[in-house]
Amino acid sequence: MKQLSLPVIIELADCSEFLVSRCNQDAYKLLIEQHTSHQHITLIGSRMSGKTRLAKLWYQDGLYIDCQKDQLDFMTISGYSRIAIDNFHLSNECELFHIINRCNDYGINLLLVSNEKHNFMLPDLVSRLNSSLQLRILAPDNAFCVLVIQELSIIHRIKLTNTVLDYISRRIHFDDFINLWQFRIELKHACDINKMVLDIEIFRRIYDNWHWL
């Protein structure tokens, strides 16, 4: 595990290219590093928080279902040791209930993923969901912001000064991941114009303009 020398503790998960900081480290460690023994897990995270990426790292060669485009069918899950169901809040209640029961009966590990709380009404289904191990990806912290900008500099070979990294780790804040990733795009455009150099003056100008939009 690679660490950066900054005022906050941040880590880069080299093996998976998944950025890890305090906002998601509990979910990452339980799902990927420690391989929790819990058979039924629920993972909640906002849009673009990396929850789908984390789910795909977890299920490995198992079955991945996205309820935005796939239809649940509890008869098709046999033969898998791990099943990840993304956007489970959009699923059919009865089918999801049967899948959870079937996973329990056959010892299949199940990960349910969503960006919002469910509105299910079936009492037995709600009871099973409430009894699952609950994991949550929090809003991006400063450490995660540093990793995002550092990754940008590595991928596009942008010259990034330590002053910028220190400023990010102490000063900037984003309420959600969508704004952070959009800000990353704006930085990339600015670096294209400035010959792949990102100094503190450029960064502060872009961030100040973005922060007050």
C-alpha positions as CSV (number, residue, x, y, z in Angstrom):
1,M,0.0,0.0,0.0
2,K,1.4,3.3,-1.1
3,Q,1.3,6.4,1.2
4,L,1.8,10.1,0.4
5,S,3.6,12.4,2.8
6,L,0.9,14.9,3.5
7,P,-0.7,16.4,6.6
8,V,-3.6,14.0,6.3
9,I,-3.5,10.2,6.0
10,I,-4.3,9.0,2.5
11,E,-3.7,5.8,0.7
12,L,-3.6,4.6,-2.9
13,A,-4.7,1.0,-3.5
14,D,-2.2,0.0,-6.1
15,C,-3.6,-3.4,-6.9
16,S,-7.0,-2.1,-7.8
17,E,-6.5,1.5,-8.9
18,F,-9.2,2.3,-6.4
19,L,-8.6,5.6,-4.5
20,V,-8.9,5.2,-0.8
21,S,-9.2,7.8,2.0
22,R,-11.2,8.2,5.1
23,C,-14.5,8.7,3.2
24,N,-14.4,5.1,1.8
25,Q,-11.8,3.2,3.7
26,D,-14.2,1.3,5.9
27,A,-16.0,-0.1,2.9
28,Y,-12.8,-0.8,1.1
29,K,-11.1,-2.6,4.0
30,L,-14.2,-4.8,4.8
31,L,-15.0,-5.7,1.2
32,I,-11.5,-6.0,-0.4
33,E,-8.8,-6.3,2.3
34,Q,-10.4,-8.1,5.1
35,H,-12.9,-10.2,3.1
36,T,-15.6,-9.9,5.8
37,S,-17.5,-13.1,6.7
38,H,-20.8,-11.3,6.6
39,Q,-23.0,-13.1,3.9
40,H,-25.3,-10.2,3.2
41,I,-23.9,-6.6,2.8
42,T,-25.5,-3.3,1.8
43,L,-23.3,-0.5,0.4
44,I,-24.7,3.0,0.0
45,G,-22.8,5.8,-1.7
46,S,-23.7,8.9,-3.7
47,R,-23.4,9.1,-7.5
48,M,-19.8,8.8,-8.8
49,S,-18.5,7.8,-5.3
50,G,-16.9,4.6,-6.7
51,K,-19.4,2.2,-5.2
52,T,-20.0,0.4,-8.5
53,R,-16.2,0.0,-9.0
54,L,-15.9,-1.3,-5.5
55,A,-18.7,-3.8,-6.1
56,K,-17.0,-5.1,-9.2
57,L,-13.8,-5.5,-7.4
58,W,-15.6,-7.5,-4.7
59,Y,-17.7,-9.9,-6.8
60,Q,-14.7,-11.0,-8.9
61,D,-15.9,-13.9,-11.1
62,G,-19.3,-13.9,-9.6
63,L,-22.5,-12.4,-10.9
64,Y,-23.1,-8.7,-11.3
65,I,-26.6,-7.3,-11.9
66,D,-27.5,-3.7,-12.5
67,C,-31.2,-3.1,-11.9
68,Q,-31.2,0.0,-14.1
69,K,-30.9,-2.3,-17.1
70,D,-31.1,-5.9,-15.9
71,Q,-34.1,-7.8,-14.6
72,L,-33.9,-9.8,-11.4
73,D,-34.6,-13.5,-11.6
74,F,-33.8,-15.6,-8.5
75,M,-33.7,-18.7,-10.7
76,T,-30.5,-17.5,-12.4
77,I,-28.2,-17.1,-9.4
78,S,-27.4,-20.7,-8.8
79,G,-23.7,-21.7,-9.3
80,Y,-22.3,-18.4,-8.1
81,S,-20.5,-17.8,-4.8
82,R,-20.8,-14.0,-4.9
83,I,-23.6,-11.8,-6.3
84,A,-23.5,-8.0,-6.5
85,I,-26.8,-6.2,-7.3
86,D,-26.4,-2.5,-8.2
87,N,-29.2,0.0,-7.9
88,F,-31.1,-2.5,-5.9
89,H,-33.6,0.2,-4.8
90,L,-35.0,-0.1,-8.4
91,S,-35.6,-3.9,-8.1
92,N,-38.8,-5.8,-7.8
93,E,-39.5,-6.4,-4.1
94,C,-40.6,-10.0,-4.5
95,E,-37.7,-11.0,-6.7
96,L,-35.2,-9.3,-4.4
97,F,-36.8,-11.0,-1.4
98,H,-36.5,-14.4,-3.1
99,I,-32.9,-13.8,-4.1
100,I,-31.9,-12.9,-0.5
101,N,-33.6,-16.1,0.8
102,R,-31.9,-18.2,-1.9
103,C,-28.5,-16.7,-1.1
104,N,-29.1,-17.5,2.6
105,D,-30.1,-21.1,1.8
106,Y,-27.2,-21.8,-0.5
107,G,-24.5,-19.8,1.3
108,I,-24.1,-17.2,-1.5
109,N,-22.5,-13.9,-0.5
110,L,-24.7,-11.0,-1.6
111,L,-23.7,-7.3,-2.0
112,L,-26.5,-4.8,-2.5
113,V,-25.5,-1.4,-3.9
114,S,-27.4,1.9,-4.2
115,N,-27.0,5.6,-4.2
116,E,-30.1,6.2,-2.1
117,K,-32.3,4.5,0.5
118,H,-34.9,2.1,-0.7
119,N,-38.7,2.6,-0.3
120,F,-39.7,-1.0,-0.1
121,M,-42.8,-1.9,1.8
122,L,-42.6,-5.7,2.1
123,P,-42.0,-6.2,5.8
124,D,-40.0,-9.4,5.5
125,L,-37.8,-7.8,2.8
126,V,-37.2,-4.7,4.9
127,S,-36.3,-6.8,7.9
128,R,-33.7,-8.7,5.9
129,L,-32.2,-5.5,4.5
130,N,-32.0,-3.9,8.0
131,S,-30.2,-7.0,9.3
132,S,-27.5,-6.8,6.7
133,L,-24.0,-5.3,7.3
134,Q,-24.4,-1.6,6.4
135,L,-21.5,0.1,4.7
136,R,-21.5,3.7,3.5
137,I,-19.2,5.9,1.3
138,L,-19.2,9.4,2.8
139,A,-18.7,12.7,1.0
140,P,-15.2,13.2,-0.4
141,D,-12.7,14.5,2.2
142,N,-9.6,16.6,1.5
143,A,-7.5,13.5,1.3
144,F,-9.6,12.0,-1.5
145,C,-9.4,15.3,-3.4
146,V,-5.6,15.2,-3.2
147,L,-5.6,11.6,-4.6
148,V,-8.0,12.6,-7.5
149,I,-5.7,15.6,-8.5
150,Q,-2.6,13.5,-8.1
151,E,-4.1,10.7,-10.3
152,L,-4.9,13.4,-12.9
153,S,-1.2,14.6,-12.9
154,I,0.1,11.0,-13.3
155,I,-2.2,10.0,-16.1
156,H,-1.7,13.2,-18.1
157,R,1.9,13.8,-17.0
158,I,1.0,17.2,-15.5
159,K,3.7,19.0,-13.5
160,L,2.1,19.4,-10.1
161,T,3.8,21.4,-7.3
162,N,3.8,20.3,-3.7
163,T,2.3,23.7,-2.9
164,V,-0.8,22.7,-4.8
165,L,-1.1,19.4,-2.9
166,D,-0.7,21.1,0.4
167,Y,-3.3,23.6,-0.5
168,I,-5.8,20.9,-1.5
169,S,-5.2,18.9,1.6
170,R,-5.9,21.9,3.9
171,R,-8.3,24.2,2.1
172,I,-10.6,22.8,-0.6
173,H,-13.9,21.1,0.0
174,F,-16.5,19.5,-2.1
175,D,-20.0,18.4,-0.9
176,D,-20.3,15.5,-3.4
177,F,-18.3,13.4,-5.8
178,I,-20.0,14.8,-9.0
179,N,-18.7,18.3,-8.3
180,L,-15.3,16.9,-7.6
181,W,-15.0,15.0,-10.8
182,Q,-16.4,17.9,-12.8
183,F,-13.8,20.2,-11.2
184,R,-11.1,17.6,-12.2
185,I,-12.2,18.1,-15.9
186,E,-11.9,21.8,-15.6
187,L,-8.4,21.4,-14.2
188,K,-7.4,19.2,-17.1
189,H,-8.6,21.9,-19.6
190,A,-6.6,24.5,-17.8
191,C,-3.5,22.4,-17.8
192,D,-3.9,21.8,-21.6
193,I,-3.8,25.6,-22.0
194,N,-0.9,26.1,-19.6
195,K,1.3,23.4,-21.2
196,M,0.6,20.7,-18.5
197,V,1.7,22.8,-15.6
198,L,-0.5,23.3,-12.5
199,D,0.9,25.8,-10.0
200,I,-0.9,27.3,-7.0
201,E,-2.0,30.5,-8.9
202,I,-3.7,28.5,-11.6
203,F,-5.3,26.1,-9.2
204,R,-6.6,28.9,-6.8
205,R,-8.1,30.8,-9.7
206,I,-10.0,27.8,-11.0
207,Y,-11.1,26.7,-7.6
208,D,-12.2,30.1,-6.5
209,N,-14.3,30.6,-9.7
210,W,-15.7,27.1,-9.4
211,H,-16.4,27.4,-5.7
212,W,-18.8,30.3,-6.2
213,L,-20.7,28.9,-9.2
